[in-house]
């Protein structure tokens, strides 16, 4: 039994190899497997052979096989001869930089950063993934100028520490003011570094430093956008863009740059006005718009180019607030009365003269306080001392015109146009106003009394004249009667003379007219006689012709009628017989002639002795009756 057990001893190593091959390979062959998503950080515990057994002083990462942290990392894969007793392998994840972030690198080993610098310069190291190359190429310890952007990196965290930082975003209508934390010192006499180009808005910090960029405030500004900026090397302050409103110009005052040549000539002795880019007041102002101005290196003074109204009044101020410190002017008159007056001054600053105004005064507020306020105040105080209050009030228009010309002449010397000067409300002393009011009332009352007196006197005169006028009526009427009579007589004489003359003229005219009528009548008669004779001749001829033709026609008619009548009679006689036809015609003719065959009254004497008389009386009675009847025609009418 024991022999059988010993005969299978070899099974144990086989089982160990099958189930512990990884341990065997790791211990005896130094096998190391690095997964796909990891890197291997190697620590060498000791050196078996060679001279480089320990790191130089000040170094913590080995590049030449020294004991300690190794610069070389193990990428995903299979490695041998990394025995467990000599090497320690730490698996670590890739360094991942998320979207919108950057990775700032802090090196724990390398050369010393030169004195005066705070950032280590960039060296070739495959984005810090090749630690050996970094150290061998002279990489410096400390904060690095270079950084890594979005992505995955195999970073040796024994050498590098990665700090995740946000991208820098400058918002719309904002300006980024840049302050560099590393670089050459700013030149003496300057407040900002020199202008450096081609560094991609400070995203290439090494290029900025290599070209001699200065630490401190930078003249360049950054506009809206997203930038990869090393915040260990630059700081960004965001400020709003500078706005020049419509109706204004922006006079630029630069605090940096070279001392430029004065462009105003010898006539202007109140400051230098230089070309763009030099230190001082720029000759060309900026028009309305938005500008990316560095408020620490450049000042923009807004100067209104429209007409400005400045009020010397306690209760009124314009929106520009340049007159907020101005107040009502108090003056004293020649007769010792103090009184107040409000004044409004309209000015205009030409756009091309705005730099001179700023060079002379520094701001529009200083122009108002240093020139306009004392000039206008003193003018009206001096003007009031030459007059009493009443005269000042009565000559307001003339004083306003005089002030306009005086102030215009003064402001022309300061490159400012005086458009107009207006005197507003004038407030005399209350006591003087009461006295003047009482005096005015008394004068008006006196005028009223005088007017009433004159009215009464005029009324008396009117009454007197009315009475005289009433008596004058009769006198005038009598005088007019005499005049009328005289004129009537004269008119009668004149009329008689006129009638005589008229009659004479009428007689002469009538005689002449009669003569002319006689001549005209004779001529007319002669003409009518000739015309009548001719007409008679023509009429006679026409009448003869007519009678001849009418006679012939009538004869033919009579003949035709007779012939037809005879034929008709012949036919009637044949039809009726000769005697009957004769009786018929007699009866017809009696009917046509209304011949009475039987008398209306038959008088007969056979009835008695008075038969004849009765007949006559009957006839007379009928005659009277006929005379008494109304005419039928008259009755109808």
Secondary structure by P-SEA (a helix, b strand, c coil): caaaaaaacaaaaaaaaaccaaaaaaaccbbbbbcccbbbbbbbccccccccccccccccccccccccccccccccccccccccccbbbbbbccccccccbbbbbbbcccccccccccbbbbccccccccaaaaaaaccccccccccccccccccccccbbbbbbbcccccccbbbbbbbcccccccccccccccccccccccaaaaaaaaccccccccccccccccccccccbbbbbbccccccccbbbbbbbccccccccccccccccbbbbcccccccccccccccccccccccbbbbbbbccbbbbbccccccccccccccccbbbbbccccccbbbbbbbbbbbcccaaaaaaaacccaaaaaaccaaaaaaaaaaaaaaaccaaaaaaaaaaaaaaaaaaaaaaaaaacccccccccccccccaaaaaaaaaaaaaaaaaaaaaaaaaaaaaaaaaaaaaaaaaaaaaaaaaaaaaaaaaaaaaaaaaaaaaaaaaaaaaaaaaaaaaaaaaaaaaaaaaaaaaaaaaaaaaaaaaaaaaaaaaaaaaaaaaaaaaaaaaaaaaaaaaaccaaaaaaaaaaaaaaaacccccccbbbbcccccaaaaaaaaaaaaaaaaaaaccccccccc
